[in-house]
């Protein structure tokens, strides 16, 4: 088992370095192909593209693992939904609809009119 880990560790490091190199190159090429002609923004160097890739990963993704993690899994939400009372479910639906723009405008809740 120990020999296997010693064999796989350099491959893993090499894979990460290869992914970073290819990712930085792709970001650089896409940026330099699209943004300078369209918006007049400056072209990126490889290292700037690699930094931009890392920044996007920090802001919009996680290092390792899946998207939102187990907290937002389908199974977790189904179990949570089953534990809710009918009143809680309706309140949840109304809150979700209001946040997604499908509910009444703010101020028009249950018989209250929007002041003019």
Backbone torsions as a table, in degrees:
resi	resn	phi	psi	omega
1	UNK	NA	-41.8	-178.6
2	UNK	-64.9	-36.7	178.5
3	UNK	-65.0	-36.5	179.8
4	UNK	-64.8	-42.3	178.8
5	UNK	-64.7	-41.5	178.6
6	UNK	-64.6	-29.2	178.0
7	UNK	-78.5	-38.2	-175.9
8	UNK	-79.9	-26.9	-177.5
9	UNK	-60.1	-49.0	177.7
10	UNK	-64.1	-34.3	177.2
11	UNK	-65.4	-40.1	178.8
12	UNK	-65.1	-43.7	178.6
13	UNK	-63.2	-42.8	177.5
14	UNK	-63.4	-39.3	177.6
15	UNK	-63.8	-41.2	178.5
16	UNK	-64.5	-44.2	179.2
17	UNK	-64.2	-40.0	177.8
18	UNK	-64.9	-42.5	177.8
19	UNK	-61.8	-42.0	179.0
20	UNK	-64.3	-42.7	-179.0
21	UNK	-65.0	-47.0	-179.8
22	UNK	-66.7	-43.1	178.6
23	UNK	-61.6	-44.2	177.9
24	UNK	-62.9	-41.5	179.2
25	UNK	-64.1	-44.0	-179.7
26	UNK	-64.4	-44.3	178.5
27	UNK	-62.1	-43.6	179.7
28	UNK	-61.5	-47.0	-178.0
29	UNK	-65.6	-42.7	178.7
30	UNK	-64.7	-44.3	179.1
31	UNK	-60.7	-50.7	-175.6
32	UNK	-69.9	-22.9	178.2
33	UNK	-80.0	-37.1	-172.8
34	UNK	-99.0	-52.1	-165.8
35	UNK	-76.3	-41.5	177.1
36	UNK	-60.5	-45.5	179.0
37	UNK	-68.9	-35.3	-176.3
38	UNK	-78.2	-46.0	-172.4
39	UNK	-118.1	-4.8	-179.6
40	UNK	76.7	17.5	178.4
41	UNK	-75.6	155.3	-178.2
42	UNK	-71.1	156.1	177.2
43	UNK	-73.7	153.3	-179.7
44	UNK	-100.3	149.0	168.1
45	UNK	-85.9	171.4	179.3
46	UNK	-60.8	-42.1	-176.7
47	UNK	-70.0	-34.5	174.8
48	UNK	-66.4	-39.7	177.9
49	UNK	-64.6	-39.3	177.9
50	UNK	-65.3	-40.1	176.0
51	UNK	-64.7	-39.6	177.5
52	UNK	-65.3	-40.0	177.0
53	UNK	-61.9	-44.1	178.1
54	UNK	-65.0	-41.2	179.3
55	UNK	-63.1	-43.0	178.1
56	UNK	-64.6	-37.0	178.5
57	UNK	-65.1	-39.9	179.0
58	UNK	-68.3	-44.4	-174.9
59	UNK	-76.8	-39.0	-171.1
60	UNK	-112.8	-7.2	-179.1
61	UNK	-141.5	175.3	178.1
62	UNK	-110.9	155.9	174.6
63	UNK	-82.5	106.2	-178.9
64	UNK	82.4	156.9	176.8
65	UNK	81.9	-176.0	-178.9
66	UNK	-95.9	170.0	179.1
67	UNK	-30.0	-92.6	-174.7
68	UNK	-94.8	-6.9	177.1
69	UNK	86.4	-177.0	-173.8
70	UNK	-67.9	-20.1	-178.6
71	UNK	-62.1	-31.0	-177.0
72	UNK	-108.6	24.1	-179.5
73	UNK	-72.6	156.7	-179.7
74	UNK	-62.1	-40.4	179.6
75	UNK	-63.6	-42.2	-179.8
76	UNK	-63.4	-43.8	-179.5
77	UNK	-67.5	-36.3	178.2
78	UNK	-64.7	-42.5	178.8
79	UNK	-65.6	-39.6	179.1
80	UNK	-65.8	-40.2	178.7
81	UNK	-62.8	-39.6	-179.8
82	UNK	-66.2	-30.2	179.8
83	UNK	-79.6	-12.9	-178.1
84	UNK	-78.1	146.5	172.6
85	UNK	-79.2	164.8	177.9
86	UNK	-58.0	-35.6	178.5
87	UNK	-66.7	-41.5	178.5
88	UNK	-65.2	-38.5	178.2
89	UNK	-62.4	-44.2	-179.9
90	UNK	-65.6	-41.3	177.5
91	UNK	-62.7	-39.5	177.2
92	UNK	-62.9	-45.1	179.1
93	UNK	-61.1	-44.1	-180.0
94	UNK	-64.6	-42.0	178.5
95	UNK	-64.6	-40.5	178.7
96	UNK	-66.2	-42.8	178.8
97	UNK	-63.8	-38.9	178.9
98	UNK	-66.6	-37.6	179.8
99	UNK	-72.9	-28.9	-176.8
100	UNK	-93.4	3.1	176.5
101	UNK	85.5	14.8	-179.6
102	UNK	-102.0	-7.2	-177.6
103	UNK	-94.9	-176.4	177.5
104	UNK	-67.1	152.7	178.3
105	UNK	-59.3	157.0	-179.5
106	UNK	-57.7	131.0	-179.5
107	UNK	100.7	-17.5	179.0
108	UNK	-101.5	54.0	-179.0
109	UNK	-99.9	122.3	170.2
110	UNK	40.3	69.4	171.8
111	UNK	88.1	-3.6	177.2
112	UNK	-96.1	136.8	-179.9
113	UNK	-95.2	156.6	177.0
114	UNK	-79.7	125.4	179.2
115	UNK	-67.0	141.5	-179.1
116	UNK	-103.6	NA	NA
